[in-house]
Amino acid sequence: MHHYSITNAPNSPTLPLIVRVKNVFSVLLGLREIGLHFIREDPNGAIEFDRNIFGYCSINGKAIFIHRDVHLHQQIRTVLHELKHCSQIAMGQQYSVSEATRERDANLFELEYSPPCDPQAIERWLARIERTLVEVVRENYERRIFGN
């Protein structure tokens, strides 16, 4: 068994970027107020998994827990993956879809948006996604208001 405990957020200049990714993709997936927490490996930790993990989603889909001590690129991929699980829970799929299918779906979502590795490139990648999201919201708003 692998043991983990909840820990403080990393003391890193990349933390705001991780939070921003969580916020942008929460909106993209139609999620509200998803908590972001960090975990670390801990031989005495109360959180137990049968394999090594990079993160997990709370059972109610309202929070994600990301491994604090892995590379930024992996943290961001894990945020995407776990947010997809939050979305699945919000849609009630935890009962109607097999675990293997949910996991495959989260893996595909993570790969679809596959972030770059370099922090500056991640910043540009995220800015592009934000612009697209704002444009879609604006177009939908205009369509509803002006009937175009």
Steps between C-alpha positions, in 0.01 A plus 500: 500500500603857434427757770447874463407794717354839421764770513554868432508631146846510349695813576560563134452779247305247290214467753295785343530325163366174647209689658429676170494169311255365758277807465502511119431131454234505772314757290563301183347191663211693655621441857461741792723554800738206474745494790870452430710318759841340500623164622841352566626149548500414868564149639267585791240681289136412540424516125561160345520383139605168359732675252705817470284799404543856377164608639139413564153649502287516815210257510249786465688659207542833679879490547814368339820395674825536306843356584711792618840350424482430127591714199268788405410331170380189685309711753312676222423175319370365830281808553343439157453130571343550842275782383363265237417258783323787682299559183411132479374508858301818432330320210423193711732272304660349809197269517410451134842463335769244585814609680712391201293718266518800735877460531542470123285812454713697748820378331367612161401842637848541647658404166264719297621812680853371561688796646858578401783439748661844532333750739509784242352270235234392750417867555451553123301174467268606781458854363394351165241279671373798704460710184306220331279455804426873520419506128257208533328660799473831313356333187246308708402818683457693175297216350265501801469879517495593131372174352787469250 
